[in-house]
Amino acid sequence: MQESRYLMSVTVLKGCIYAMGGYRDDDSMTHLLFYSTVFLGRCFYIVGGVLSWTDPCNRVWRFNLVTHTWQEMSPMQESRSFVSVTELKGYIYAMGGYRDDGTSRRTAERYQPNINQWTFIASMNEGRSYASCTTLNNKIYTCGGWSNYRVLNTAEYYNPDTNQWTLITPMETHRYKLGVVAYMGHIFAVGGSDGSRRQRSSSVDQYHS
């Protein structure tokens, strides 16, 4: 890379690897940390994060993969770091994340790119940061996370047709900082931490929708 960095975000698209943000070896922040990324169309979006160690932001940036240019978009309604972000049917959804006071949000919002606007949707049943999400059968599933000093094993899905969140069977393992993926009609919650001293988990929970 052109710069050494850690705590950055990395993603792959069309044979290219993109590394964004993070910290340098000299401990100076390269502008943004603890944000989330999502692809939509020919662009990827950086959503939320912190511009210092303590202050979540509501800012959103878009990188155009054709023109290789950055553009700052309309901000979210609320500041969020460690936020769960996904795309569904041409919209971007941002769910949960940390507030300025370090507690986890229940609120969620949706971005409509053609009018560059964020609007609130129904709030989740639980506040979540460090959660992970995926889509399956035109619904958004979010699993685990951290909520006000508790590691969660709960999971829920959002139906955009009814604007409603529904709790599903909890995971067997409490997890935050996990990975979640949909595969062949199932939701897999992978790894993460249960908050114990061991910090890392090799276990996997599976849910059939």
C-alpha positions as CSV (number, residue, x, y, z in Angstrom):
1,M,0.0,0.0,0.0
2,Q,1.0,3.6,-0.3
3,E,0.7,4.0,3.5
4,S,1.0,1.6,6.4
5,R,-2.4,1.4,8.3
6,Y,-4.5,-0.7,10.7
7,L,-8.1,-0.7,11.8
8,M,-9.0,0.1,8.2
9,S,-11.8,-1.3,6.0
10,V,-10.9,-3.5,3.0
11,T,-13.2,-4.7,0.2
12,V,-12.9,-6.3,-3.3
13,L,-14.8,-5.5,-6.5
14,K,-14.0,-6.6,-10.1
15,G,-10.5,-7.8,-9.4
16,C,-9.5,-4.7,-7.4
17,I,-8.8,-4.4,-3.6
18,Y,-9.7,-1.2,-1.9
19,A,-8.3,-0.2,1.5
20,M,-9.8,2.8,3.3
21,G,-9.2,4.8,6.4
22,G,-7.5,3.4,9.5
23,Y,-4.5,4.4,11.6
24,R,-0.9,5.0,10.6
25,D,2.2,3.7,12.4
26,D,2.6,7.1,14.0
27,D,-0.8,6.7,15.7
28,S,-2.3,9.5,13.7
29,M,-5.8,8.8,12.3
30,T,-6.2,8.8,8.6
31,H,-9.5,10.7,8.8
32,L,-12.0,8.0,9.6
33,L,-12.4,4.8,11.7
34,F,-15.1,2.3,12.7
35,Y,-17.3,2.9,9.6
36,S,-19.2,0.5,7.3
37,T,-19.0,0.0,3.6
38,V,-21.6,-1.1,1.1
39,F,-21.9,-1.4,-2.7
40,L,-24.7,0.0,-4.7
41,G,-24.6,0.3,-8.5
42,R,-21.2,1.3,-9.7
43,C,-20.3,3.0,-6.4
44,F,-19.4,2.0,-2.9
45,Y,-20.5,4.0,0.1
46,I,-18.7,4.7,3.4
47,V,-21.3,5.1,6.2
48,G,-20.8,6.6,9.7
49,G,-17.8,5.9,11.8
50,V,-15.7,8.2,14.1
51,L,-13.6,11.2,13.2
52,S,-11.9,11.0,16.7
53,W,-11.7,8.2,19.2
54,T,-15.0,9.2,20.9
55,D,-17.3,11.0,18.5
56,P,-19.5,9.0,16.1
57,C,-20.5,10.9,12.9
58,N,-23.4,10.8,10.5
59,R,-21.4,11.5,7.4
60,V,-21.6,9.5,4.2
61,W,-19.2,9.3,1.3
62,R,-19.5,7.7,-2.2
63,F,-16.7,6.5,-4.4
64,N,-17.5,6.1,-8.1
65,L,-15.7,3.1,-9.5
66,V,-15.9,4.5,-13.1
67,T,-14.6,8.0,-12.5
68,H,-12.5,7.2,-9.4
69,T,-13.9,10.2,-7.6
70,W,-15.2,10.7,-4.1
71,Q,-18.3,12.7,-3.2
72,E,-19.8,13.5,0.2
73,M,-23.5,12.6,0.2
74,S,-26.4,13.6,2.5
75,P,-25.7,12.7,6.1
76,M,-27.7,10.2,8.0
77,Q,-30.4,11.4,10.4
78,E,-28.3,10.2,13.4
79,S,-24.6,9.7,14.1
80,R,-23.5,6.0,14.2
81,S,-20.3,4.1,14.5
82,F,-19.9,0.3,14.3
83,V,-23.2,0.4,12.4
84,S,-24.6,-2.5,10.3
85,V,-25.1,-1.5,6.7
86,T,-26.6,-3.4,3.7
87,E,-28.3,-2.9,0.3
88,L,-31.7,-4.2,-0.6
89,K,-33.7,-3.4,-3.8
90,G,-31.7,-0.3,-4.6
91,Y,-31.7,1.2,-1.1
92,I,-29.0,1.4,1.6
93,Y,-30.0,0.5,5.1
94,A,-28.1,1.6,8.2
95,M,-29.1,-0.1,11.5
96,G,-28.0,0.5,15.1
97,G,-24.5,1.6,15.9
98,Y,-23.0,3.6,18.8
99,R,-24.4,6.9,20.0
100,D,-22.2,9.8,21.2
101,D,-22.7,8.5,24.8
102,G,-21.5,5.0,24.0
103,T,-24.9,3.3,24.2
104,S,-26.3,1.3,21.2
105,R,-29.1,2.6,19.0
106,R,-32.3,0.8,18.1
107,T,-33.0,3.2,15.3
108,A,-32.5,2.4,11.6
109,E,-32.7,4.5,8.4
110,R,-32.8,4.0,4.7
111,Y,-31.0,5.9,1.9
112,Q,-32.7,6.6,-1.4
113,P,-29.8,7.3,-3.9
114,N,-31.9,9.0,-6.7
115,I,-32.9,11.8,-4.3
116,N,-29.9,11.6,-2.0
117,Q,-32.0,11.3,1.1
118,W,-32.0,9.3,4.4
119,T,-35.3,8.6,6.2
120,F,-36.1,6.7,9.4
121,I,-37.6,3.3,9.2
122,A,-39.0,1.2,12.1
123,S,-36.6,0.8,15.0
124,M,-35.2,-2.6,15.9
125,N,-36.4,-4.5,18.9
126,E,-33.0,-4.1,20.5
127,G,-30.2,-1.6,20.3
128,R,-27.2,-3.1,18.5
129,S,-23.6,-2.1,17.7
130,Y,-20.9,-4.4,16.4
131,A,-23.7,-6.5,14.9
132,S,-23.7,-8.0,11.4
133,C,-26.4,-8.2,8.8
134,T,-27.3,-9.8,5.5
135,T,-30.3,-10.1,3.1
136,L,-32.4,-13.1,2.2
137,N,-35.8,-13.4,0.5
138,N,-36.1,-9.6,0.3
139,K,-35.7,-9.2,4.1
140,I,-32.8,-7.9,6.1
141,Y,-31.5,-10.1,8.9
142,T,-29.3,-8.6,11.7
143,C,-27.7,-10.8,14.3
144,G,-25.9,-10.4,17.6
145,G,-24.0,-7.3,18.6
146,W,-23.3,-5.3,21.7
147,S,-26.1,-3.5,23.6
148,N,-25.3,-1.4,26.7
149,Y,-22.6,-3.7,28.1
150,R,-24.3,-6.9,27.0
151,V,-23.3,-9.3,24.2
152,L,-26.4,-10.4,22.4
153,N,-27.6,-13.7,21.0
154,T,-30.8,-12.3,19.6
155,A,-31.5,-11.8,15.9
156,E,-34.3,-10.2,13.9
157,Y,-35.4,-9.4,10.4
158,Y,-36.8,-6.4,8.7
159,N,-39.6,-6.6,6.1
160,P,-39.6,-3.4,4.0
161,D,-43.1,-4.2,2.7
162,T,-44.5,-3.9,6.2
163,N,-41.9,-1.7,7.8
164,Q,-41.6,-4.1,10.7
165,W,-38.9,-5.9,12.6
166,T,-39.5,-9.4,13.9
167,L,-37.4,-11.4,16.4
168,I,-36.4,-14.9,15.3
169,T,-35.0,-17.8,17.2
170,P,-31.9,-16.6,19.2
171,M,-28.5,-17.9,18.3
172,E,-27.0,-20.6,20.6
173,T,-24.0,-18.4,21.2
174,H,-23.8,-14.7,22.2
175,R,-21.8,-12.9,19.6
176,Y,-20.6,-9.5,18.6
177,K,-17.9,-8.5,16.0
178,L,-19.3,-11.5,14.1
179,G,-19.8,-12.2,10.4
180,V,-23.2,-13.0,8.9
181,V,-23.9,-14.4,5.5
182,A,-26.9,-15.9,3.6
183,Y,-26.3,-19.1,1.7
184,M,-28.8,-21.5,0.1
185,G,-31.7,-20.3,2.1
186,H,-29.9,-20.3,5.4
187,I,-28.4,-17.6,7.6
188,F,-25.0,-18.3,9.0
189,A,-23.5,-16.4,12.0
190,V,-19.8,-16.9,12.1
191,G,-17.2,-16.3,14.7
192,G,-17.1,-13.1,16.7
193,S,-16.6,-12.8,20.4
194,D,-18.9,-13.7,23.4
195,G,-17.2,-11.0,25.5
196,S,-15.2,-13.4,27.5
197,R,-11.4,-13.4,28.0
198,R,-11.0,-15.7,25.1
199,Q,-12.3,-13.0,22.8
200,R,-12.5,-15.1,19.6
201,S,-15.0,-17.8,18.6
202,S,-14.7,-20.5,15.9
203,S,-18.3,-21.6,16.2
204,V,-21.1,-21.1,13.7
205,D,-24.9,-20.7,14.2
206,Q,-27.3,-21.6,11.4
207,Y,-30.9,-20.4,10.9
208,H,-33.3,-21.6,8.2
209,S,-35.7,-18.9,7.2
